[in-house]
Amino acid sequence: MSSMAKNLYIIDGHAHIYAAYYAPMRPLTSPSGEPTKASYIFTTALLGLIDRNAPDMLVVTMDSKAPSFRCKIYPEYKAHRSPMPEDMPVQIQRIEEILNAMKIPVLRLDGYEADDIIGTLSTQASLQGIDTYICSKDKDMLQLLDEHVSTYDIKKDKKTTPQSLQEDMGVTPEQFLDCLALQGDTADNIPGIPDVGPKTALDWIKKYGSIDNLYAHADEIKGKRGDNLRSSKDLAFLCKELVTIDRNTPIEIDFDSFAVSEPDKQTLGRLFTELGFTRLLTSMGIEQDE
């Protein structure tokens, strides 16, 4: 890898595509009637990130269609999720065509979620001293923070570091993981301890330091929550396993391939013309494809 490459931006692809799809904005369509709202908002945010932050390396991670290993551990994991909207797959395909034209790699791996690829990439990059920015609002990502790894909110242009997490919440990234296990995650159908929300989980971890030490002093927790805590020990550690991001996925990592380079403007011109992205054509100085 070139010694000039100083940073890496990792985009949580599906999370940003869903956010774009459900953004409070009227539906958009191409001249041919193809739905384009998600692909337009995603591409606009991506170009804004590149223009504002000038990343040295950039990669997009995506979920695979195959069930993740978490479904084998806990069959109810994400079982309540609604099917993907009918007009989303075509937009995901278009986004991947745009990313390909921009020479931005897309990584996915059967049996693992995008989170796990992000965990593996950020951990390996950190070991090499590469400053890494995880572009995601997913609170699960906070467990990955270290001296070289931050999360980055593209819309707010806001970074979260281990220091800012400590200042804001009073816990380390490892302790925040224990908070997630205790409180659960309704979005992923992870139950957590009954009647324990984010505030209680945070208070317990700040006082006891970890789930292990919390259970060593579980008799000190009074009332119904104490009863729930003591009767749900196995569940608590199952939830921790489910919320823990795998940092050792068998994904092939080639940092050189993540280097930002000049896009294929001819292909982008054709795509943006087909999709009706005239404003993006102008902003990138690309002539409209006839």
Buried (B, 14 or more C-beta within 10 A) or exposed (E): BEEEBEBBBBBBBBBBBBBBBEEEEEEBEBEEEBBBBBBBBBBBBBBBBBEEBEBBBBBBBBBBEEBBBBBEEBEEBBEEEEEEEEBBEBBBEBBBBBBBBBBBBBBBBEBBBBBBBBBBBBBBBBEEEBBBBBBBBBBBBBBBBBEBBBBBEBEEEEEBBBEBBBEEBEBBBEBBBBBBBBBBBEEBBBBBBBEBEBEBBBEBBEEBBBBEBBBEEBEEBEEEBEBBBEEBBEBBBBBBEBBBBBBEBEBEBEBEBBBBEEBBBEBBBBBBBBBBBEEBBEEBEBEEBE
